[in-house]
């Protein structure tokens, strides 16, 4: 039996870094947000690096690094990038024997364009390629594989596949024994498919969102209101990642929070994949039945170590156990754990 099987859209990440002109980065008048812009017809000299990505693929790679048995299910195409994605996961210890290949299709691709000064501030352009075509027949064909696990880690499938995912989860939920479901829908799924996301949540054990996704899903303007709406879904456990504000956990009426580990602006160098790393440590903590306080401390530390690591790539810079434990022990007095009851 697997510890975790991931379901998602594997993509090739192409990082565009080191733009040679300051005009590459624009600043809005109130200095709250920077923008990436290129004049039409211009050409900028940059450096490009090819890495592998895909949220659930990143999380599974992190879990495999932690010594857990992981598998992955998704759709690839044919050609060099599909081979790269499959080989990379396999070399990281993830079972990819059930990943399907669609002849004539290209795999998903993301272009990650950074502002000057590293990969801290970036914009991502994504073509989901073959991952757009996951359907109900694919789930049926690999049902035996997909239920042979303790947890399913499901990230954003595309709106075209959301109904197939809902049908699959409804089917396995009727089984006497079935895996628990960890669900991490992104804004790109919530926006066009919020209704089906809410239906999927009927079969979810753990939901994780960032604060913007929580607001979008609940159609609220304040996080406190979003928490109240999320409580109505009856998802047993909900994690909300808040970037520099830390992490929040909701279970029924009980809320636990941990503040972010303090990092200087110069230490924040690579945010791509940080959320997937944090999700991996949520799942690891749940598998090992840790207390929610320990899960929050470890997941927050993992995120801090990931974004402070200068290695480019969503799967690079994931901390090992000894590194994480040392960091938590050295820095846990710098963060604040808090709990309260949601009114």
Secondary structure, DSSP 8 states (H G I E B T S, - for coil): -EEEEEES--EEEEEEE--S-GGGEEE-TTSS-EEE---TT-----EEEEEEE-HHHHHHHHHHHTT--EEEE-EE-SSHHHHHHHHHHHHTTEE-TT-EE-TT---EEEEEEE-TTSBSSEEEEEE-GGGGG--HHHHHHTHHHHTSEEEEEEE---HHHHHHHHHHHHHHHTSSS--EEEEE--HHHHHHHHHHHHHHGGG-SEEEEEHHHHHHHHT-SSHHHHHHHHHHTT-SEEEEE-GGG-EEEEETTEEEEE------GGG--B-TTHHHHHHHHHHHHHHTT--HHHHHHHHHHHHHHHHT----STTSS---HHHHHHHHHHHGGGS-EEEEE--
